[in-house]
């Protein structure tokens, strides 16, 4: 019964993606959902931890919202550090119970709370989900990672949590390591791989997902930090990583490869390399229920809590339509974060498949470990 239900939801996600390639959907099928701004890390590149976050969303509110708006096929849950919430399992359960179209649920974590992370993954899988994906953030070899993240012991805990998650053998579950490239670590990809392999000898290159740093006022609160410098070094690292990864016919690999291939175009133009689908296929909701286009642009559509959680009213408002027009006319802040880039790639499949960055992928004859 569960298998048939999840197959139906998978088909529904595929249909939503196909539909987004020919028209703007009535409501978004993907949401980035900030469950908390609380964080125990003191990252150099992100000031979320300095937010004095109070009156954040509750599991009851989450259940009410997704019961009313069950068209979401993909929920990207994020923070802060999600496991700072003592009721995180209740919140995730509320999403699973009430979001009747949900197929894909994914979330990042530092890996600091290993037992809680493993427990949540096991409980989420037991409740039933089409696909669950978890990213452990590791931004370099041990010393550099802990310098950037501001918390001694965080590298060991992150890698150990990844190792434990990796041992969960379920066809609908995947865990990867995520590395955000910026000035300090742009040349450290190979050292990071080597360091992880000292703990996990069979760690595969394909398990390391690269993305690029961004500035954001309303989310990261890090405007002015050098996260968008060292472009030449970052592009060299990405190009080398793509070549060594080789070509694999897999949806996640396709998204990652297209994302990385187009970073050079983003750096060259300062704009999204493809027509952005923010406030069309996707949206961003923060811990206080503020509705934004994405994690980067500060322009707010409105507040769902103050609007009785009526997404339809905000979506049909002149404000949302005007902001969407700004996105289309490239009057937004511009970004190429995975949160927005992935639905944008999926909304422009034909163009994404043939779009070229600085250099096209030359598949390796054998996938490199």
Secondary structure, 3 states (H helix, E strand, C coil): CHHHHHHHHHHHHHHHHHHHCCCCCCCCCEEEEECCCCCCCCCCCCCHHHCCCCCCCCHHHHHHHHHHCCCCCEEEEECCCHHHCCCHHHHHHHHHHHCCCCCEEEEEECCCCHHHHHHHHHHHHHHCCCEEEEEEECCCCHHHHHHHHCCCCHHHHHHHHHHHHHCCCCCCEEEEEEEEECCCCCCCHHHHHHHHHHHCCCCCHHHEEEEECCCCCCCCCCCCCCCCCCHHHHHHHHHHHHHHHCCCCCHHHHHHHHHHHCHHHHHHHCCCCCCCCECCCEEEECCCCEEECCCCCCCEEEECCCCCCCHHHHHCCHHHHHHHHHHHCCCCCCCCCHHHHHHHHHCCHHHHHHCCCCCCCCCCCCCCC
